[in-house]
Amino acid sequence: MQRIIIIIGLLIGINSLFKNRFRMLNTFLSNKWLRRLSVALVMRIPAVREKMMYTMLR
C-alpha cells in the first residue's frame, strides 16, 4: 500500500514539473550567475558548440 502511494506521489510530482517546466526554467535563468554557468556548461558539449558557431558565423 505504501509503495502505491509513493508511486502516485512521484507521478503527480513529475506531472507538475512537466506542466511548469518553462516557468521553472525562466526562474532558474533569471539569476545572472546561474545563466552564465548553464551557458558555459552547454557550450562544452561539442555538438551544441559546433551548431551554435555554424549558426552565428553563417
Summary of the structure (lengths in Angstrom):
residues: 58
radius of gyration: 17.7
end to end distance: 58.7
largest distance: 58.7
contacts: 106
relative contact order: 0.07
helix: 88%
strand: 0%
